[in-house]
């Protein structure tokens, strides 16, 4: 890993995406990076050759995109859910598995029992593999603890692995993921505990960047989550939510009223909810890995979201139960094949729109003063990022100004 205060990338094929969903390609370009940020780029860029600490890399015409952003993951957990997988293959539904003791509750038990060191070891390995697909920023949710000690353990692990392979981690408190076993039959009591005990303490410890909730019939409905979102607002924490994965919950309007960063999943998003999202700043995050793994047949209403002008991001949703997917490139391919996104929309959904889904205005595109997070690819056209299956054409990344060859972890 090169650690220089100045870096010049020469002979680059720069690729950004437009709001209209097309590629914007600048060949034979240079990118001038100073102190971890892009100082200049394009066909007329400064050379800064007089600076002794300046490193020059000739890219030989390789394609350069913004570093990819995985804006929805559950990367830290104990155990696996292979039993759920086998049960699903035998015809059991998500709800049936959850109500019979599998699902999230089984991962909660395994995560509570796992040491912080074990959780960090496995999560760090997952992060290395994600980096190999061009990722430079990843969001990691808690929510497999459902008690203060384990939620803190998870979030501390997430903070500790930030920087692995140059990947920056953003943390999300998912206290309203499921009902904790200690509160069986008492949703109101548990949400009070999550809102007024766990959330404030974890925020005080500086462990939370965002707050999320699982708004589904198997978890919590919109009315039940009002106090939880109010608590986040009082703490100045931005909000996200899992919505409409298993059925129409009609909660999108509520999330718009809270100025949420994103609503995620959306397979059963209604026309009324699309109208609520239209004109707002809320990003729609689609998660093709879970759709594929659960054998769903109702895709998110991409054409309607597109027509309504709603920004569409996509992510792996890596988790042990419904999307054990680590490759953001495969998620891009799935989003094109299963949901009908174009390759340019898939790239924008893992760069510019993914950054917006995390409230990060300093990355997601190649632009002046943005954080120098870049992915450099051995491809002839950017559509190849969504074309290939099961391989990564990554040549190198630049993470906060540091040049990292693809084979270095």
Secondary structure, DSSP 8 states (H G I E B T S, - for coil): -B--SEEEEEEEEEEEE-TTS-EEEEEEEEEEEETTEEEEEESS----TT-TTEEEEE-TT-EEEE-EEE-------SS--HHHHHHHHTT--HHHHHHTT-THHHHHHHHHHS-HHHHHHHHHHHHHHHHTTTEEEEEEE--S--SHHHHHHHHHHHHHHTTGGG-EEEEEEEEETS--GGGTT-HHHHHHHIIIIIHHHHHHTT--SEEEEEESTTSB-TTTTHHHHHHHHHTT-EEEEEESSSS----HHHHHHTT-SEEEE-TT--HHHHHHHTTSS-EEEE-HHHHHHTT------HHHHHHTT--EEE----BTTTB----HHHHHHHHHHHH---HHHHHHHTTHHHHHHTT-TT-SS--TTSB--EEEES-SSTTHHHH-SS---EEEEEETTEEEETT--
